[in-house]
Amino acid sequence: MRIPHAIKGLKGELKVPGDKSISHRSIMFGSIAKGDTLIRGFLKSADCISTMECFRAMGIEIEEGSDKNGEYILVRGQGINGLKRPAAPLYCGNSGTTVRLISGILSGQGFDSCLTGDTSLSRRPMKRVIEPLSQLGASIRSEKGDGLLPLLIEKGALHGGEIRTKVASAQVKSAILLSGLYADKETRVIEPSLSRNHTELLLSAFGADITGGSDEDPVCSVRPGKELHGLDIEVPGDISSAAYFMGAALLVQDSEVCLRNVGINPTRDGILRVFKEMGAHISIENERTVSGEKTGDIITCFTSDLKGCEIRGSIIPTLIDELPLIAVVAAAASGDTVIRDAAELKVKESNRISLTVNNLKAMGADAEELEDGMVIHGGKTLHHALIETKKDHRIAMSFSVAALKSSDVQPVEIRDSACVGISYPDFYKDLDGLANG
């Protein structure tokens, strides 16, 4: 994909696709609930489809349809113990959310299973779920003994207990909580800081006996014995997807973009806080709560006086996926932006620290890599380059935004740009629509 620099502002309104995290969980929780779960706003991306196919392989009927209110997904749940043994290994594609969360559910089943993934997912660390689930009685191991996929999960008895996680990870926390639905006593998770809480909110809506944590006390727990019941879910727009258009509007002169019905869950809104600290002109209108999630319309305007800031500590889990984009915006700001406590970026779909820094340098920015983050010395003029994505959707979208700020007539080339389909299949179509709005 070749992205030209923007010759005029981005204008218009956009409804970004449904939240990826909530879409995954809607399928999973609906499958182990009793009765039907109707999902609107579901994200039909490659990752979420991987979750759908895994549960179909375990005997769950999942229908796709439309009516006067638009498209929907209907999950015909079979109850907490209604999954069937899959006939073959469950293929999770590129989806870390699928493989880690489903590990918690499978650990409590009365059948054996195997989880596999694509080349990228097969390089991502799985010890972070193997170890805590094993402590709770799960029989789960890496087939090759290297902490990577494939994962073999045998039927067993879970006994619950207390787990203190090493990193603030919603995927790890969720795997533990989901295993707790099948344990013989309460399961507690203590995090170093609060990670995104979509699992706690949605499980509570389904009827689970669950208690969420807080910034001051990042401890959550689940007690077994409650049947989950199907419900109607409206998935809000994904703030991680909305972030790219926010960033683009901040960088391109004369831009004003309105993003409708975006999830602004406090455990996910770090991008809003950081952009405002950098001097961004961002406002939120029409705030409401939908299916337990806070949503609103985000209006972003071009900001000529962006400044650098320091990003570290407890805010990192609330914007971990948006850090490459923040680095791009920081390159156009004045002063330095320092990102620390983000070593988790190294074990995403790519090493996002190295890849972000190297691509920024290729475009003429002044950036340096840290062991747990990066430093961006802002104010440099960006120019065209060949952007290496390693097929990482977050990198591809972040540097498509950077391309709009390029000073050259020659377009920036994004290698393997089709990877955006992992989370946002219509990203380039929507970006073009705003650029020509």
QUIRAGI-V494133 format. One record per backbone hydrogen bond with DSSP energy under -0.5 kcal/mol. NH is the residue of the N-H (numbers start at 1). CO is the residue of the C=O. If there is no record, write none. Layout:
BEGIN
nh/co
NH/CO
NH/CO
END
This chain:
BEGIN
nh/co
3/1
3/412
4/2
6/404
11/434
12/256
14/258
16/14
19/236
23/19
24/20
25/21
26/22
27/23
28/24
29/25
30/26
31/27
32/28
33/30
34/228
35/33
35/77
37/75
38/231
39/37
39/73
40/38
40/233
41/71
44/42
45/43
46/421
47/422
49/45
50/46
51/47
52/48
53/49
54/50
55/51
56/52
57/53
58/55
59/56
60/55
61/76
62/60
63/74
65/72
67/70
70/67
72/65
73/39
74/63
75/37
75/73
76/61
76/74
77/35
77/75
78/31
79/33
82/79
84/58
90/114
91/89
92/90
92/116
95/92
96/94
99/95
100/96
101/97
102/98
103/99
104/100
104/101
105/101
106/102
107/103
108/105
109/106
113/153
115/151
116/90
118/93
122/118
123/120
124/121
126/147
127/147
129/126
130/126
131/127
133/129
134/130
135/131
136/132
137/134
138/133
139/154
140/138
141/152
143/150
145/142
150/115
151/115
152/141
153/113
153/151
154/139
156/109
158/156
158/182
159/136
160/136
161/186
163/188
165/163
165/190
169/167
173/169
174/170
175/171
176/172
177/173
178/174
179/175
180/176
181/177
181/178
182/179
183/180
184/158
187/222
188/161
189/220
190/163
191/189
191/218
201/197
202/198
203/199
204/200
205/201
206/202
207/203
207/204
208/203
209/223
210/208
211/221
214/217
219/217
220/189
221/211
222/187
223/209
225/181
229/206
230/34
233/38
235/40
235/233
236/234
237/261
238/17
239/237
242/238
243/239
244/241
245/241
245/242
246/242
247/243
248/244
249/245
250/246
251/247
252/248
253/251
255/252
256/10
257/300
258/12
259/257
259/298
260/14
260/258
262/296
263/237
264/294
268/265
269/265
270/318
271/268
271/318
272/269
273/269
274/270
275/271
276/272
277/273
278/274
279/276
280/275
281/301
282/280
283/299
285/297
288/295
290/293
293/290
295/288
296/262
297/285
298/259
298/296
299/283
299/297
300/257
300/298
301/281
302/255
303/250
307/278
308/334
311/338
315/312
316/313
318/315
319/316
322/319
323/319
323/320
326/322
327/323
328/324
329/325
330/326
331/327
332/328
332/329
333/329
333/330
334/306
337/376
338/309
339/374
340/311
340/338
342/372
345/342
346/343
347/344
348/345
348/350
352/345
352/350
355/351
356/352
357/353
358/354
359/355
360/356
361/357
362/358
363/359
364/361
365/360
366/377
367/365
368/375
370/373
373/370
374/339
375/368
376/337
377/366
377/375
378/335
378/376
379/331
380/331
383/363
387/385
387/413
388/386
389/387
392/389
393/391
396/392
397/393
398/394
399/395
400/396
401/397
402/398
403/399
404/400
404/401
405/401
405/402
406/403
407/382
412/3
413/385
414/1
414/412
415/387
415/413
417/414
419/416
420/417
421/418
422/419
423/420
424/420
427/424
430/426
431/427
432/428
433/429
434/430
435/431
436/432
437/434
END
